[in-house]
Amino acid sequence: MKEFKGTKDFEINIQSDKRVILNSASQEDDVDIWAFDDLEVANANAKIFKAAPELLEVLQKIDSLNLEEIYPGFNEETGILKAISKALD
């Protein structure tokens, strides 16, 4: 199983009415997430960005259960392998 090599410890920091920054204690640089029209959109984007490492880990655990053997078509129907691949490749 491939390992996620990105930052896993982001904190969401709202800077202004249209700017959200993700700060990380383990990284020198912050990540700006801009929403030109809506702070709500920027905040939602930041939350999914922050959750991505944990979501990937859950998908990898589900994949390791080999549910395709029990439920033929599981991988194709859920898109689990495609999502994991997107995150790691």
DALINTA-V949591 format. One record per backbone hydrogen bond with DSSP energy under -1.0 kcal/mol. NH is the residue of the N-H (numbers start at 0). CO is the residue of the C=O. E is the energy in kcal/mol with one decimal. If there is no record, write none. Layout:
BEGIN
nh:co:e
NH:CO:E
NH:CO:E
END
This chain:
BEGIN
nh:co:e
10:22:-2.9
12:20:-2.5
14:18:-2.0
15:18:-1.4
19:32:-1.8
20:12:-2.9
21:30:-3.3
22:10:-2.7
30:21:-2.5
32:19:-3.5
34:17:-1.4
41:37:-1.7
42:38:-2.9
43:39:-2.3
44:40:-2.5
45:41:-2.3
46:42:-2.2
47:43:-2.0
48:44:-2.1
49:45:-2.6
50:46:-2.1
51:47:-1.1
54:50:-2.5
55:51:-2.7
56:52:-2.0
57:53:-2.2
58:54:-2.4
59:55:-2.5
60:56:-2.0
61:57:-2.5
62:58:-2.6
63:59:-1.9
64:61:-1.2
65:62:-1.8
68:65:-1.6
70:66:-3.6
73:70:-2.3
76:72:-3.0
77:73:-2.5
78:74:-1.8
82:78:-2.4
83:79:-2.3
84:80:-2.4
85:81:-2.3
86:82:-1.6
87:83:-1.6
88:84:-2.7
END
